[in-house]
């Protein structure tokens, strides 16, 4: 079985997987930390590229740029995910709840 056939069985394109892998590998050059941490970020970038690229290319109508999008998602995917997670952790949900109740009460 060729890699392209294997990727198709997973519902992905070989080019997207290869581009995402390359992007995740490039990100390793700037990521600091223990090898296990870097390996997790590499894997996360690759998986992000494989599964998020089709969504981005369809929503933004970038189907002709699928491999470029996969490269960028592979390179920045885990950094963006970490930033989103940190932001969610920093949200004061009690204050947010009060604001939402006040806003909904105005209607």
N, C-alpha and C positions, 0 to 999 in steps of 0.2 A: 504494500500500500504506500502510495506516495504521500508526501506531506500535504499537498493540496487536497487530496481526497480525504485525508484525516481531518483537516480543518473544515472541510465542507460537512463532514459528518457531525462536527461540533456546532455547525451553523455559523461558521466564521469563514473569513477569507484569509488565505495564506499570506498575502501581502500585508494585511492589517496586522497579523500576528508578528511577522518579521519586522515591520516598521515600529510596532509598539515595543518589541524586544530591544530594538536599536535605541529608541528613545529612553527606555528605562536604563539601558546600559550607559548612555551618556550622562544620565542623572547621577550615576554612581561616582562619577569623577568629582562631583562637588559635595556629595553627601558625606558628612563626618559621622563617626560613631563605630560601635563594634560591628564585626562582620555579620552577626545574626540580624542586627537592625538593618543594615544595608541590604542584606538578602531579602528581608521582608518587604522593604520599600521597592526593591527591584521587582519582586513577585507581584506586589500590589499595583505597580505601574503597568506591568504587562497585562494583568487581568483587567485593569481599568481600560486600557487601550482596546483589548479584545471585545469588551462588552459595552463600553460607552461610545466608542467611535461610530458605530452604526446609528445610534441615537442622535449624536451631534451632526453627522453628515446628512441625515434625513431632515431634521428640524431646520437646519441652516441651508439646506439644498447645496451641499458641498460634495456630492457623490463623485465628482471628478477629482477631488482632492482627498480621497479617503485615506491613502497611505500617509500623507502629510499630517492629517489630523491625528492618525494613530500614533505617529512619531511624537507629536506634541503632547498628546494625552499620556503616552508612556513616560515622557520626560517630566511632566508637571503633575500628573495625576495624583500621586501620593502626597505631594506638597499641598495641593489644593484640598485634598481630603483632610489632611492634618489641620489645615487652617479652619476648615468648616467645623471640624470636631471641637477645636479649641474655642471657636466662637459660640457654639452651642453650649459648651460647658460653662462659659462665662455669662450666659444669659441669666438674669434674675427673673425666674418664672413667676415669683410672687408679684413683683412689680408689673410684669407683663400682663398677668391675669387681671390686676386692678385696672390697668389702662384699657384692656379689651372690654371689661365689664362697663367701664365708664363710657367708652365709645359706643358700645352696643345699646347702652341705656339711653343715649341721645336720640336714637332712631324711633 
